[in-house]
């Protein structure tokens, strides 16, 4: 997957959303407004720049970000450019990360997925959420299970499931199993609908998804939280 191209596209789409109402509440991000989400995104971009170039995980002080509209949008755009530049190197280059692999490749994927989700959040806050790229959404589902959910469990923020559930993307046929043993339930839908559900942007029992088997067991396996 060409993460760098996808990242640039999603960063720009998020930036375009900042032309909208910055006081709009972001439904799935606590009490944040769109301006708060812009600060979070810009700070995250700069955090990753530091992780790549200085190889440590000390983050950017979000209180230092500008709040004036013009300054905030310019600052975000500069952070996006800095991120793309920092990641425009061999993906195998060593970097500080919070999970394996300890390479720039980790951040290419993670930051693309982070930006994809928050681009959707920003557009959703403005009532104009555009579709997620199906291949990128499918990769996001995979990332939930190979990186994010294990991290939540290792941090003690979630309990490992005792039963398994299978997820199947109807637009690609890709499938993932979460939990031990044979899946007792299956949930299917487009990769976008699965990803939005896993990131709690839509309910686990949204009508966009189809459940078969022991639905209660499947919901239990996905109880998580699977992501921060």
C-alpha positions in Angstrom: 0.0 0.0 0.0 1.2 3.5 -0.9 0.9 4.9 2.6 2.7 8.2 1.8 0.2 9.1 -1.0 -2.7 8.1 1.2 -1.4 10.1 4.1 -0.9 13.2 2.0 -4.4 12.9 0.7 -6.0 12.4 4.1 -3.9 15.2 5.7 -5.1 17.6 3.0 -8.7 16.5 3.4 -8.5 17.2 7.1 -7.0 20.6 6.4 -9.8 21.4 4.0 -12.3 20.7 6.8 -10.7 23.4 8.8 -12.4 25.9 6.5 -15.6 25.0 8.3 -17.0 25.9 11.7 -14.1 25.3 14.1 -16.6 25.5 17.1 -18.5 22.4 15.8 -18.5 19.6 18.3 -16.7 16.4 17.3 -19.2 13.7 18.4 -16.8 10.9 19.1 -14.0 12.8 20.7 -15.4 13.7 24.1 -16.0 17.5 24.5 -13.7 18.5 21.7 -14.5 21.0 19.0 -13.1 20.9 15.5 -10.5 23.4 16.7 -9.4 21.0 19.5 -9.2 18.2 17.0 -7.0 20.3 14.8 -4.6 20.9 17.7 -4.6 17.2 18.5 -3.7 16.4 14.8 -1.0 19.0 14.5 0.6 18.0 17.8 0.5 14.4 16.7 2.1 15.2 13.4 4.9 17.0 15.2 5.2 14.2 17.8 5.9 11.7 15.0 8.4 14.0 13.3 10.3 14.0 16.6 10.0 10.2 16.9 11.5 9.8 13.5 14.2 12.4 13.6 15.2 12.4 17.3 14.1 8.9 18.2 12.2 9.6 21.4 8.6 9.7 22.4 8.3 13.0 24.1 5.3 14.7 22.7 4.5 18.2 21.6 2.9 20.5 24.2 -0.6 21.0 22.8 -1.1 24.2 24.9 1.6 25.8 22.7 -0.6 25.5 19.6 -2.2 28.6 18.2 -5.9 29.1 18.6 -6.6 31.9 16.1 -8.2 30.5 13.0 -5.6 31.7 10.5 -2.7 30.8 12.7 -4.2 27.4 13.6 -4.8 26.4 10.0 -1.3 27.5 9.0 0.3 25.7 11.9 -1.6 22.5 11.1 -0.6 22.7 7.4 3.0 23.2 8.4 2.8 20.2 10.7 1.4 18.1 7.9 4.2 19.1 5.5 6.8 18.4 8.2 5.3 14.9 8.8 5.3 14.0 5.1 8.9 15.2 4.8 10.0 13.2 7.8 8.3 10.0 6.5 9.7 10.4 3.0 12.6 8.1 3.7 13.3 4.4 3.5 10.4 2.7 5.6 13.0 0.5 7.2 14.8 3.5 8.8 15.0 3.2 12.6 12.5 5.3 14.6 11.0 5.5 18.1 7.6 3.8 18.1 5.2 2.5 20.8 5.0 -0.9 19.1 6.8 -3.1 16.6 8.3 -2.6 14.1 10.6 0.2 15.4 10.8 1.8 12.0 9.5 4.7 9.9 7.2 2.1 8.3 5.3 1.8 11.5 4.5 5.5 11.5 3.6 5.5 7.8 0.8 3.1 8.6 -0.2 4.4 12.0 -0.3 8.0 11.0 -2.2 7.3 7.8 -4.8 5.4 9.8 -5.0 8.1 12.5 -5.5 10.8 9.9 -8.1 8.7 8.1 -10.2 8.4 11.2 -9.9 12.0 12.3 -10.5 13.3 8.8 -13.8 11.4 9.0 -14.4 12.9 12.5 -13.8 16.4 11.2 -16.1 16.0 8.2 -18.7 14.2 10.3 -18.7 17.2 12.7 -19.5 19.4 9.7 -22.2 17.0 8.4 -20.2 16.1 5.3 -18.3 12.9 6.0 -16.9 11.4 2.8 -16.4 7.6 2.2 -13.2 5.9 3.4 -11.0 4.3 0.8 -11.9 0.5 1.0 -8.4 -0.8 0.9 -7.2 1.7 3.5 -10.2 0.9 5.7 -9.5 -2.8 5.4 -5.9 -2.1 6.5 -7.3 -0.1 9.4 -9.3 -3.1 10.5 -6.2 -5.3 10.4 -4.3 -2.7 12.4 -6.9 -2.7 15.1 -6.3 -6.4 15.7 -2.5 -6.7 15.0 -1.5 -3.5 16.9 -4.1 -1.5 18.7 -6.1 -4.1 20.6 -3.0 -6.0 21.8 -1.6 -2.7 23.0 -4.8 -1.9 25.0 -4.7 -5.4 26.5 -1.0 -5.1 27.4 -1.6 -1.7 29.1 -4.4 -3.2 31.2 -7.0 -1.0 29.5 -8.8 -4.0 28.1 -9.2 -7.7 28.9 -8.2 -10.3 26.3 -11.3 -12.0 24.8 -12.1 -15.6 25.9 -14.1 -16.3 22.8 -13.5 -15.6 19.1 -15.4 -13.5 16.6 -14.8 -13.3 12.8 -15.2 -10.1 10.9 -15.6 -10.2 7.1 -15.4 -7.3 4.7 -18.1 -7.7 2.1 -16.4 -5.4 -0.4 -13.1 -7.4 -0.5 -13.8 -10.7 1.1 -11.0 -10.1 3.6 -11.6 -11.6 7.1 -10.1 -11.3 10.5 -10.5 -13.3 13.7 -10.3 -11.8 17.2 -10.0 -14.1 20.2 -9.0 -17.7 20.8 -10.5 -20.8 19.2 -13.1 -21.2 16.5 -15.2 -18.1 16.0 -18.7 -18.4 17.6 -20.0 -15.5 15.7 -19.4 -13.5 12.5 -20.1 -9.9 11.7 -19.9 -8.7 8.1 -20.1 -5.4 6.3 -18.0 -3.1 4.2 -14.5 -2.4 5.4 -15.6 1.1 6.2 -18.5 0.0 8.3 -16.3 -2.5 10.2 -13.6 0.1 10.9 -16.1 2.8 12.1 -17.6 0.2 14.4 -14.3 -0.9 15.8 -13.3 2.7 16.5 -16.7 3.3 18.2 -17.8 5.8 15.6 -20.9 3.6 15.1 -22.6 1.1 17.5 -21.5 -2.5 17.6 -25.0 -3.4 16.6 -25.4 -0.9 13.8 -27.8 -1.9 11.0 -25.0 -1.5 8.5 -23.5 -4.8 9.8 -24.9 -8.3 9.6 -24.4 -10.7 12.5 -24.6 -14.5 12.4 -24.0 -17.1 15.1 -23.8 -16.3 18.8 -24.1 -12.5 18.6 -23.8 -12.1 22.3 -20.5 -13.9 22.3 -19.3 -11.9 19.4 -20.2 -8.6 21.0 -18.4 -9.8 24.1 -15.2 -10.5 22.1 -15.3 -7.0 20.7 -16.1 -5.3 24.1 -12.5 -4.0 24.3 -11.9 -1.1 24.3 -10.0 -2.1 21.2 -8.5 1.3 20.6 -7.5 4.3 22.7 
